Amino acid sequence: MTFNIKSSTRTVTATLAGGLMAVAMASGAFAQSNPTVGGAPMLAERNIVENAVNSPIHTTLVAAVVEAGLAETLSGAGPFTVFAPTDSAFAALPAGSVEALLERRNRDRLTQILTCHVVPAEAFSNTIGGMISGSGGAHRIETVGGCVFTARMSGGNITIEDEQGRVATVTIADVDQSNGVIHVIDTVLLPSAM
């Protein structure tokens, strides 16, 4: 299946095997307890990339994952926990940042940022909450990209503080995937040197 992701400067076209956006709603195949994201069903039997492609609020993230060459990895066995910034989160970055990151010459930087949103384990919100509580209210999270973030609870929500002191809130937790879990966040997490 081919899909196009448009940014303000160009269109990224990607082909993903296996018909990622096959409509399974008609079959009722998705778990009723899995939250929708942007109004789209998230099917627990599909992997992280398949569900992200189906999310109307993650088009920038999908374009970035494709450009960084991470789609195959995030479609793999995992397990992974992905803190998935929305399109609005990417739009809140300084003007021109997303377009610059999507340029081939910045692929290493893009890969670092994206992999700083991935933890090489499956951690649902109750597990993260338990780790936060067990660590005295703040738990260190080590990511695939080498970033070390801090998870806390705030008003009943999980927050993640990046290495620059920026705080993302988990707005949709526990989106179950066949190879892990996605937590939707409202801020792009950045490494210290950005």
N, C-alpha and C positions, 0 to 999 in steps of 0.2 A: 504494500500500500504506500502511496506517495502522498505527502502532505507538505504544504507550504506554510512557513512562519514568516510574517512580515515584521520587520523593524522599521524605524523611520528612514533608514538608509539603504536597506536591501532586503531581499527575500532569501531565506534559507530553505532549501528544498531537501528533504530527506526521504529515503525509502527504507521502510522497516518491514521485514518479512513477517508473514503470518497474519496479515490483516488485523493490525493492532486495534483498529477502531470498529471491529465487528460489533454490531448491536446485539447485546445479550439481554437487553431489557425485556424484549418480547418473550424470552424463554423463562424469565423470572429467576435467572441463575445467580443473581447477586445476593449476598447475605443481607438480610433485613437489618441487622444491627450495624452494618458498615455505613458510616455517614456518606452523604453525597458531598461533592465538592463543586462549587459553582453551579449547583443544580444538576450535575452529572452523576450518575451512579458510579460507584467505585466497586469493582468486582473483586472479591477476596481471592478468587482463583486466578486472577491476572497478576502480572508482575508490575513492578514500580513504573517502568517505562510505558507499558500498555495503559495503565490507569492515568498517568500524567498526560499522555497524548489526548485522552478523553476529557480532561479537565479544561473548561473554557477560561479558567483564571490562572493557568500555568503555561501559556503559550511562549512567553519569554524564557522560562526555565527549560522547556522542551527544546527550543531553538539553541539555547546555550549548551545543553547536554549533547545535542547532535553535533554542534560545531566543535565541541571539545573531544568528540570521539568516545563519549562515555555511555552511549545508549546500550551497547552490547554488554558492558560490565554491569550496568544497573538492571539489565534483563536477566542476568545470571542467577545462580542459585542463592547467593547471599549467605546468611541473612543480613539485611541492611536496615538501618533506621535512617530515614531521610527527613530532614527539616526543610520543607519545600516552600520557598518564598513565592508569593503571588506576583502577578503582573504589576499590581500596585506597588509592591515592595521594590521591584526593580525600577519602576518609574520614579520612585522617591530618591534614587541615587542621583548624584550631581549630573547635570545635563551633559550628554554625550558619553557617559560612562559605559552604558550598555552597548552602544554602537561600537565604541572602541574595543571593548572586550570581545565582541563578536568578529573582530578582524583576525585573520589567520596569524598575523605577526604577534598577537597577544594570546595565543592558544594556551601557553604554559600558565599564564596568570589566570585565565578563565578556568582552566582545569583545577588549579589550586583553590580558587574560590568555591567552585562547585563541590569539590571533594571535602571541603571544610563544612559542608552541610550533610555529610554522610558519616554515620557511625557503623563500624563493622560488626553489628550485633542487632538483634531485634529487641527493642525496648518500648513497650506500651506505656501509656501515661501513668498507670498505677505503679509500674516498676520504677519509672523515673521519679515519681513522687516519693516512693519509698527510699530511693537513693538520696534524694534531697533531704528528707527527714533524718535519715541515718547519718548524714554528713553535717548535721547541725544547721540545716537551712540553705546550704549552698554546696552543690556537687559539681566537681570538675568532669567535663566531657572531653575525651580525646577523640579527634576525628581522623578519618582516612587521610585528609589533606595535611595533617600535622598541626592543626589548630587545637588550642585548648580553650574551651568555652566554659562558662559557669551557668548551671541550671539552678533556678530558684522557683518558689511559688509566690504568686502575687495575685491576691483577690480570687483565689481558687484556680488560677491559670498557671501553667508552666511558662516561665520566661527563660530565655537563653541570652546571656551577655557575651558578646564577642570580644576579641582581643583589643578592640578600639573603644570599648565601653558602650557600644551601641546595644540596645536591648530589643530582642524580638519576642513577641508573645505568640504562643501556640493558639491559633484561632479555631482550628479543627484538629482534634487529636484522634489517634487510634484508627487511621484509615488502613485497615488490614490489607496486606498484599500477599501473593503467593511466595514472595521472597523477602518479606520483611514488613515494615510498617512506615507509613508516611504521617508526619505531623505538619500541617499547614501553618506557616508563620507569616507575620506581617512585615518583616524587615529582612533584608539581605544581610547575612552574617559575613564579616570580613576579617581576614587575618590582620595581624598587627602592622605589617608593612604594606600599606595600600595607599 
